[in-house]
């Protein structure tokens, strides 16, 4: 899976995290001046781990290398870097590892909505 596989930085070891299948709407936030959202695009979260995620979005959408991701049902905005793009598939890496608690809440919310 090429979800968030990226070139390692010098002195950084490569780590693989457990992936969880999810189908949850989300928004890609492009930040403008003064850290205010400049543009918002809809996407679908397909997989997530504490290190990154796989999204489905419009293949014609031009995205910068850095942006924020907000999952529906959560107020958190996670800083992301685009790592992989092929058609509608967009692999991202989170700028900071997200907590396992966030993933647990996301899975519980998905289960409660009957989509898992």
C-alpha positions in Angstrom: 0.0 0.0 0.0 1.4 3.4 -1.0 -0.7 5.3 1.4 1.9 7.5 3.1 5.1 6.0 2.0 7.6 8.8 1.4 11.3 9.4 1.0 12.8 9.3 4.5 14.7 12.4 5.8 18.4 12.0 6.5 18.8 10.2 9.9 15.1 9.2 10.0 14.2 5.5 10.2 11.2 4.3 8.2 8.2 3.1 10.2 5.1 1.3 9.2 1.8 1.9 11.1 -1.3 -0.2 11.2 -3.9 1.0 8.7 -7.7 1.1 9.5 -10.3 1.1 6.7 -12.7 4.0 7.1 -15.3 5.6 4.8 -15.8 9.1 6.2 -16.4 12.4 4.5 -13.7 15.0 5.1 -12.5 18.4 4.0 -9.2 19.5 2.6 -8.4 23.0 3.8 -6.0 25.2 1.8 -4.7 27.9 4.1 -4.2 31.5 2.9 -2.9 34.6 4.6 -3.1 34.9 8.4 -3.8 31.1 8.7 -7.4 31.5 7.5 -8.9 28.8 5.3 -8.7 30.1 1.7 -10.4 27.1 0.0 -12.2 24.0 1.1 -12.6 20.8 -0.9 -14.6 17.7 -0.2 -12.9 14.3 -0.1 -13.5 10.8 1.3 -11.3 9.3 3.9 -10.6 5.6 2.9 -7.8 4.5 5.2 -6.1 6.0 8.2 -3.1 5.3 10.5 -1.4 7.4 13.1 1.1 8.5 10.4 -1.1 9.2 7.4 -4.2 8.5 5.4 -5.6 7.6 2.0 -8.2 9.9 0.5 -10.4 10.0 -2.6 -10.8 13.4 -4.1 -11.4 15.0 -7.5 -8.5 14.0 -9.8 -8.5 17.4 -11.4 -8.0 19.2 -8.1 -4.7 21.1 -7.9 -3.4 20.8 -4.3 -0.4 22.4 -2.7 2.2 20.1 -1.0 1.0 21.2 2.5 -2.6 21.5 3.6 -5.0 20.7 6.5 -7.4 17.8 6.8 -10.7 18.0 8.8 -12.7 14.8 9.3 -16.5 15.2 9.5 -17.7 14.9 13.1 -14.4 16.2 14.5 -13.2 19.8 15.0 -9.5 18.9 14.8 -7.5 20.2 11.8 -4.5 18.0 11.0 -1.5 19.3 9.1 -0.7 17.1 6.1 1.8 16.7 3.3 0.8 15.2 0.0 3.0 12.1 -0.7 1.2 10.1 -3.4 -1.3 11.0 -6.1 -2.7 8.7 -8.8 -6.1 9.6 -10.2 -8.6 10.1 -7.4 -6.3 8.4 -4.8 -4.4 10.9 -2.6 -1.9 9.5 -0.1 -1.0 11.9 2.7 1.4 11.9 5.7 0.4 13.8 8.9 2.9 16.4 9.9 2.6 15.1 13.5 1.5 11.6 14.5 -2.1 11.6 15.5 -3.2 10.0 18.7 -4.5 6.4 18.9 -7.5 7.8 20.8 -8.5 9.9 17.8 -8.5 6.8 15.6 -10.4 4.8 18.2 -13.1 7.6 18.3 -13.2 7.7 14.5 -13.7 3.9 14.3 -16.4 4.0 17.0 -18.2 6.8 15.2 -18.0 4.9 11.9 -19.4 1.7 13.6 -22.2 3.7 15.3 -23.3 5.1 11.9 -23.5 1.6 10.6 -21.0 2.0 7.9 -18.3 -0.4 9.1 
